[in-house]
């Protein structure tokens, strides 16, 4: 083998090694780290003693018995390559709309009970499914005046490899595509499988993905008739104005971001990463924005770790600087009238539909 060929091979190996190192940077790998408790009193003190942090930390009861590895299991957003995103529409809203200084979807559409719900994904890495189903449920109320809760379980169990690996993570945009092509049943038809958590002797915090049964748990409901659909699936450009305009006109969206160790401690204030290793990707529902009295712009989001975590289940994160990648992976879709019984509703929102629908 010639010297030039040997040098080329050595260079290739070096480049691959660098890429692998970059991919794994910040992610704990040692068993000692993975088996240690995610919550440490020393971390709370470190954050709360930092005058520049801008938020308060606490020992959340939600993760009282979690190890680092168990916490990482909840962070179920899988990265997608640029090639996988080809063909997906990217919405950019023109700057002709005057947006308010602050906005809270819970107040604007107070008749929509799902917007203010805080759910719990249990021990399953199903955040990618929760964020999508919650946002679509909200949009059915906003655009059709229908208060319905859609099924995370249907999406999680039945989307299959097209959406990822179920409880071991998935792709948010694929969830919205599933709504278009397959539809999703109601929560009443197919309730979430992990309502009680891990309690039997010897069990692990991670659950296997539930089986796709395609039948309603209630005998008087039919699977096909319980399906609700989306019209489209799209991304929103990372420009904060476009994200705000999308929420203002069409309702909450699903966002993905990078979670670090310190996020597990969040209690109040405007979060930004202060300390700790990278844990993984997480998806949540973005419902509004605002500016603090100190002049710091923030996003308002609903998490699915129950109300014992964070600010009654919600959190704020810095807006306008793409903190933890919060502005670069925003997805949504519009609800469809297909299979929807347009019966008279006591919360008829006909005026709101014409005002907010943009598609």
N, C-alpha and C positions, 0 to 999 in steps of 0.2 A: 504494500500500500504506500503511495507516494506521500511525501511530507505535507504537500498542500492539502491532500485529502484528509490526513490525520488532523491537521490544524482546523479544517472546516468542521469535522466531527466534534472536536473538542469545543469549538465555539458554539455549535448547536447545543451540546450538552450543557454548557454554561448558561446559555439563554433560557433553556428549559428550567434549569435549576433556579434561576432568578425569578421566572414567572411563577413557579410553584411556591417559592418563598413569599412572593407578593400576595398570592391568593390566600395563603395560610397566615399571613401576618396578623397579629393581634388575637388570634383564636387559640384559647388554651387547649393543650393537647395532653398534658400529663394527667395520669389517673388521680394524683394527689389534688390537683387543681379542680378537676371535674367532680370529685367526691367531697370537696369542701363546701361549707354552707354558703349560699349565695348572699345571705345577709350577715354583716359583721358590724358590731357597734363602732369599731374604729373607722369604718367607711362613713357612717352617719356623722360622726364628729368631724371628719375631714371635709365633708361637703358643707355642713352647717357652719363651720368655722371659716369658710371661704367667702369673704365679703363680695367677691366678684361672681359667685355662682348664680345668684338671682333666683334660686329656688330652695325649698326646704326638703330635707330627707328624713325618713323615718324607717323603723323596722316593721314593715308591712306584715300584718297577720296572714295575708294571702300566700306569702312565701316563707312562713315561719319554719317549715321543715324541709324546704327545698335545697338540693345541692345545686352547684353550678351546672352540672350536666342535665339535671331535671329542668332547670329554668330554661336552658338552651332548647330543650325539646319543644317548648311552647312557641318558639320563634320559627314559624313554618313558611316563610316566604323564600322560594327558591329563585336564584338569579336566572335571568333569561339573556341569551345572546342577542346581538343586534339583528342577526339573521332571523331569529324567531319572531322578532317584532315587525318584520317587513310585511306590508299589506295592512297593518293596523292603522286606522285613521288617527291623526293627532289634531285635536281641536285647539285653535287659537282664537280667543275672543277679541274682537276689535275694541279699541279704547273709546267707544262712544257712549258707554253706559256709566252713569255716575253712581259709584258704589259708596255705601255708608262707611263711616269710620270704624264701626263695629257691627257685627252681624252674628246672630245666634239662631240657627234653624229651629231650635226648640220653641223660641218665642214667635218667630215669623209664622210658623205652621203649628201653632199650639194645639190644633185639632188632631194632629198626627201623633198618636201615642208612641209609635215605634221609635220616633226620633230621640225621645228621652229615655229609652230603655238602656240599661247596662246589663249585658249578658256575661256568661262565664264559659270559656272554652274548655274548662276542666283541665285534664292532663294531656290533651291531644294537640298536636301542632296544626290546628285548623284555623288559625287567624286569617289566612288568605280567603277562606270560605265565609267566615263570620263577617268580615268587612264588606264583602260583596253582597251577601244576602241582606244584611242590615240596611245598606244604602238603597238597594232595589226596593225593599219593603217600604222605606220612607218615600220613595219616588212614586209608588203606586198611590199612596195617600195624597201626595202633593198634586199629581197630575190627573188622578181619577177619583179622588175623594174616598178611597177605599182603605180603611184601617185593617191591614192584613199583615200577619207575621209569616214570612216564608221560611222554608226548612233548610237549615244548614246541613242536616243529616243527608238529605237527598243529594245535594251537591257533593258533599264529602265522600259518600259511599258510591255514587253512581256515575260520576264524571270519569273515573278511571285514570289511566295513564295520560290522557289528554290534559288533565289538570295537574298532574304530578303524582304524589305518593300519599294522598289522603292525610292521615295523622302524622306522617313524616314530612309534610310540607307540600306546597303547591304554588301555582302561578295565578295571581289575581286576575290578569286579563283573560285567562282561560276560563275563569269562573263566569265572567260576563259573556263570553262566547257560548258557554253552556246554556245560559238563560235564553239566548237567541235561538239556538238550534234544538234544544231539548226541553227547556222550561224547567221550573222548579215548583214543587208542590208546597202546600202550606205547612207550617209547624204543627198544626192540629192533625194533619194527615200523617206526618213523619217526624215526630219529636226528636230532639237531640239525644244521643245515646249516653252521654256522660254527664248526668245530672247529679250523681251521688259522689263522684270522685273515686279514688282508689281506696277501698276499705277492706277487701277480703285479705286474709293472711297470706303474706309472701308476694303480693302483687307489686308491680312496678308502677311508677307514676305515668309511664307511657302506655296508652291503650292501642291495640291494633285497630286499623280502620274498620268501621262497621261494614257489614255485608249489604250489598244493594239488593233489596227485596222487591222493590217496585209494587208495593201494596200499602194501603193506608192502615194504620194501627186501629183506627175506628172503623167498625164494620159498615157504618152508614155512609162512608166517604169512598169515592172511587179515585184511584191514582190519576188516571188520565184527565178526569174532570177537575182535579185539584191543581193541575199545572198552571203556572203563571209565567209569562214569557217576557223577554226583552226585545226591543226593536233592533238594537245595535250594541256594539262594544267598541269603546274608543279610549284613547289616552288624551290627557289634557297637557298642553305645553307647560314647561316648568316656570314660565313667567307667572309670578304671584298674582298679577292682575287677572290673567286668564283663569286661574284656579278659583279666585274669588268670584268672578263673573259666572262661572259654571255653577257654583254652589248657590249664588244669589238667584239665578234664573231657573235652575233645574233640581236643586236639592243636594243633600250630602253626597260625598264621593268617597272612594276607597283610596287610601294612600299606603305606601310601603316605605319603611325607613330602617336604618341600621340601629340596632339596640346595643348599648354598652352596659357594663355591670351596674353603673350608677343609676340607670333608669329603673331598676327594680326597687329602688329606695324612694322614688318620687312621691311627694306628698302635696305640695302646693307651689305656686309661683310659675315662672316661665322657664321651662327646662332647656338646658343646653349641656352637652357632654362636658363633664368635669374630670372624671377619672375612671379607671377600670378598663378591662379588656373588651374587645368586640365579642359579642355573644351570637349575633345572627340577624336575619331580616324579619321584620314584624309588619303586619298589616292591621290597620285600624280604620275607623270612620271619621272623616273630617267634616265638622258641622258648622264651623264659623271662624271668626277672626276678631281681633281687637287691638288696642294699644293701652298699655298700663299708664298709670298716673306719672310714672317716671319716663314715659316716652318710648317704651320698648314694644315693638310690634310682635304679635304672637298669633299662632293658629290655635283653635280650640278643637279638641278631639275626644271621641269616646272610645275607651279601651274595652276589651272583653275579658277582664280579669276580676270581675264582680266589684261591688261598691266598697269593699274593704281595702282596695288598692287605690292609691292616688287621691285625688280630690273628689271623693264620692264616685270613683270610677272614671273620671275625666282627667285630662291633663292639657296643659298649654306648652307650646314649644316655640322657640324663636322663629319669626316669620321674615322672609326676605333674604336670608343668607344660606338657604338650602341646608339648614342644620341637620346633620345625620342623614342627608339625602332626602329629606321630607318632601321636597318640591319636585323631584325628578322622576317619580313613578306614581302618577295620579291617574286612576282609571275610573270609568263609569259607563253608563248606558241608559237608554230611555226605556220606560216600561211600555209594554204592548197591550192593546185592548183585546188581543186574541184570547179566546177562551174565558174572557172576563164578562161575567154577567152584569150588565150595566143597569142594575136595579136602582130605584130611587134611594138615596142615602140621606140620612138625617144631617150628615155633615157635608152636604152638597157643595163642592168647591169649583163649580163651573167657571166663576170669574177668575179664580186663581189659575186654572188651567190655561186660559187664554192669555193671562198676564205672564206666566213664567215659562211655558213651553217654547223652546226655540228650534225644535226639529219638526 
